[in-house]
Amino acid sequence: MIDLHSEIMNLPCEPDTSNHAERLAFKRGHKQARHAAADLVAAHEAEDGGEGCDAAVAAIQFALADDDGMTFLRLWNEGEFDVIRREWPDAPDEVFIGADPLYKPA
């Protein structure tokens, strides 16, 4: 089984600017996003006793493999499922099941 907390906390931070202030802001935002994602996993596991958090696990696993995974997770956490469907049409149904109250299987 994947250790999602470790995977999230070890996501690489690669600022795409040489401007020192921008690099620091990028790193700060990256750190905040990692911690928010790890907290999200912990909250879902605590809420479900470690069971039934399949949508969160699927969302995080999908985000780890995507170049814009942090944006995906932020939108997922905010319940912006229509945006996710539009921007990530390849996202698996598992990221919606149990998380999106309007989800209907195809």
Buried (B, 14 or more C-beta within 10 A) or exposed (E): EEEBBEBBEEBEEEBEEEEEEEBEEBEEEBEEBBEBBBEBBBEBBEEEEEEEBBBBBBBBBBBBEBEEBBBBBBBBBEEBBEBBBEEBEEBEEBBBEBBBEEBEEE
